[in-house]
Amino acid sequence: MSAQVPVGLRRFNEADHGAAEEALLACCGSRRWALRLAAHRPYPDVESLLAAASEASYDLRPADLAEALADESWMPQPLLGMRAPGSQAAHTALRAAHAAYEARFGHVFVVCLESCPPEEMLDTVLTSIRARLAHDPDEERLIASEELRRIAISRLVHLVATHSGAGARA
């Protein structure tokens, strides 16, 4: 490998297949997505890895998407937006909106908040959930899929930037 390959990407490329797959599953819970990316190593640069990740995301079948959304559902973390500053009433409204979304669509609400300032997070999540509750299930599946792709890319960037071992979590 070229000396110009970032250390994190080099370690990811050189990790054994199982360790690379596990690291990828921390980025997106679709086993098919993770297997595909792990199988196409080594990547010459981060941009190539991210392009391959996006392509694999666009190719997710409904079962793959359901698997990835289920993985997001069991991740041990508070509901999206609940750590953001805001009033008790806003947090109560957000919990209710999350519950309504899960009841309607059968999975947790996902949205990429990579560039959202912390002080706007609660309002952004609440506004997004409320708007997306009006979608029909097929439309929402497309939007959730795109949001998962964006989240996976963000986690993948973090993984190869800070990768200190093949099993590092994103």
C-alpha angles and dihedrals in degrees: 000000000000118000086235093070107103114251093243093052092045091053091047091049092049097044117110113263096255094050092047091050092051091050090050092049087060087060098045125004096221109111091201090054092049094045091050094051094043091050094054096057138157100066115195093216142355092262091059091050092049092047090051090048092052092048091049089049092053089051095055112130119219090262091051091050091048089051092050092047091048088052090053088050096059098040107120099244137111119264113286110277096013093111091054119103114262146116125294088248092054092050091048090051090049093052089050092048091050090050092049091049093050091047091051100042104022097235141069120280113258128193130156110242097176096131099028114117111236093241090058097042099092094048092044093052094044093048091047094049092048092049094046094048086072092060124101113244095258093051091046092049089058092048093045089049091053092047090050089051091053092046092048091050091050091049091046091053088052092046096055093038095055101021107145095162139004093260096052113135120235 
